[in-house]
Structure formats: structure tokens, C-alpha cells
Amino acid sequence: MQKLTNKEEEIMHIIWKLEKAFVKDILAEITEDQPHYNTLSTIVRNLEEKGYVSYKAYGKTHQYFPIVTKEAYKKRFMSTAIEHYFNNSYKNVVSFFAKEEKISVEELKDIIALIESKNLEEVDSKTSKKQ
């Protein structure tokens, strides 16, 4: 999966939101710094070349749709960010947000509860398979 530019990523978020869109539909969703139609068309074609979108042709016009899910992109993006900025340490990620006061104690408790419940599910699953 090739890396997207900031503008390509912005356009992908619109395409994920719309699910299917012509260039004019994408253009209508851009509120700030609206690019020229031809510029936007080029960006969307770049997304196609990178394997993020495909299209259905209607004569000379194309309706684009995502072929990479937002979830798959998010997973790749987060993995890369954690690798490059946090030495592959999720502890460093959480510590960063705690130091920046972007995460509360309650949210941390919720995360711990989620991890503990996930671990219990895995233990229960393994135990039931052995029986």
C-alpha cells in the first residue's frame, strides 16, 4: 500500500464517506481550499494508480469507489506511525498522549478493562477448544 499525500488522504476520506462519487461530488464536499476540477480529477486518478480506488465508467465520465477500506488504511497508517515515532512501543504511544494531556485517567481505565476482557475472551476460547 503506497503512502498517500495529505491531499490524497483528504480526498480518500471523502470517497470513503460518499462510498461512490463522481469528481463533481467530491469537489462539492471540499469546503476549504477547493482545487480546480482538473486538479482534483488528477488526484483521483493518482489514487486509482496507487490502488486505492477503482471506477465504473459512464460514457466519458467515471464514478469512483474505494477498494481499500478505511479500516485497512487506518491499520497501516497507525502501524507505520507507531514504528517510526514510538519505536514500535504502544506504551510509548499511551505515554505520549498522557503527557500531552490528550487522554484521561478514565479513558486509560477503559483501555485496561478492554485489554483485560479481551485477554479473558482469549483464555476462555483456548480453554473451550481443549475440552
N, C-alpha and C positions, 0 to 999 in steps of 0.2 A: 504494500500500500504506500504510494508516494505521498510525500508531505504536501500539504496544501498551503498556499499563501493565505494571508489574513483575509483578503478579498474573496478568494475561492471558498474559504471556510464560511465566511458570511453568506455567500450565495448558497452553499450546501445547506445551511440551517434553514434558509427559505425553502429550498426544494424539499427538505425533509418535512417541513411544516405543511407545504401545499400537496405533497405526495406526487402530483403530476402538474406540470406547468409549462406554458409557452414562455418565451423570453419576455413578452409584454406583461405576463402575470408576475414574473419575478421582479421586473422593473417597478411594478406598482407597489410591491412590498417594501422597497427600499425608501426609507424616509429621509436619510441624511446622505449628502454627497452622492446623489444619484448619477451613475455613469451614463454615458451616451448608449443608446440601444446597441450599436455595433460593438462597443467595448464590452458590454455585458454578454452579448452573443459570443464573442471570442472567449470570455472567461468560462462560459458554459461549455463551449467546445473543448476547452482545455480540461475541464472536469470529465468530459467524456473520454478524452485521450488518456487521462490518468486512471480511468476505470471506475469512476465514482457514479457516473450517470449513464443512462442509455436514453434512447428516444424512440418514439413512434412517429413516422413521417405521415404528414397530411399534405400531399402535394409538395410544395416547396418549403413548407413550414414544419417545425418539429416540436413535438410535445415531449418534454424531458421528465424522467423519473429516476429516483435514486436506485442504484444497485448495491451500494454499500450502506448498511444500516447506520443510523446514528449511534446505536449501541456498540457496534463493531468499531466505529471510528473513535468513540469515547474510550473504549478499552485500549486501543492502540495509542491514542494521544496521552492517556494517563500513564501507561507503561513507559512510554518514552520520557515523559516529564519526570517521573519518579527515578528512572535510571540516570538521566542527565543532571538533575538538580538536587536529588536527595540520596545519591549513592545506593540506589535500589533498596532504600530503607523506608518502610511505611511508618516506622516510629519517628523518623526524621520529618516526614510529611506532617504527622499529627503535632509534633513538637513545634514545627514552623507555624502552623495555624494557631496553636495555643499561645505562642509568644506574640503573635500579631493580634491576639485577641479576636480571632475570627471564629473561634469555636468555644462554646461554653462548657462548664462542668457537666451540666445536664446532658448536653449532646455527647460528651465523652462517655458518660454513664450509659446512654442509649447504645453507643457503639460497642461498649464492653458487653452489654446484655445481648446484643445481636450476635457478637462473636461467640459468647458462651452458649447461646441457644443453637447456633449453627454447629458448634462442637458436639453438643448433646445429640443433635439430629444425626450426625455422622457416627457417633458411638452407637446409638440405637440401631442405625441402619446396618452397621457391621455386626452387631450382636444378633440381629434377626436373621442375617444371612448365614451365620454359623449354626443356627438351630435347625 
